[in-house]
Amino acid sequence: MFLTISALALTGLLLALLLRFRALGIGAAVVAVLFGFYLSRTGAAESIDQIMGALADAVRNVGP
């Protein structure tokens, strides 16, 4: 659950920064948010969650 909240916060921050620096318009931001919302309600959500978990484990294991 902690990873999910962190990934959500990170993507939200990235979306906010894109809006702030005008690299993304309001319409495109709404589409991105709606796409993420609807994607989470599909069968792909579990696969995406597993991939994000594997990436988090890989990043955690990188280092000395």
N, C-alpha and C positions, 0 to 999 in steps of 0.2 A: 504494500500500500504506500509506503514511503517513497518508493521509486516512482509510482504513478503520479503522486502529488508533485514530486520534483520535476518530472518530465512535463507535466501540465504547466507548472510555473515557468519552466524554461521556455517552452514554446509560446506561452502567453507573453513573456518578456520580449522574446524575439519579434513577435507580431507587433507589440507596442512600439519597439524600436523602429521597425520598418515603417510604421505609420508616422512616427515622430520625424524621421528623416525623409519623409515623403517618397520612400522607395516603393510604397504600396499605397494604393488609394483606398478610400473607405469602402467602396463597393467590393474590391478584391479582398479586403480584410473580412468582410461579412461572408463572402463566398468561402474563404478559408476556414472560418469558424464553423459555418454550417456543414462544410465537407467533413471536418473532423468530428462534429457531433453525429452526423449520419453514419460515418464510417465506424464509429464506436458501437453502433447498434447492429452491425452486420456480423457475419461469421468470421470476417477477417480480423476482428478486434482481438481474439485470442492469439492468433498468429503474430500480430503486431506486438502484443504484450510480451510474448515469448522472445521475439527478436530484440525488443528493448531491454529485456532482462539479461539476455546473453551479452548485449553490448555493454550494459552496466557492469556485468561481471568481468568482461574483458578489460574495461577501463580501470576497474578496481584492482586488477591483477598486474597492470603495467606499472613498472617502477622498480626500485631497488630491492 
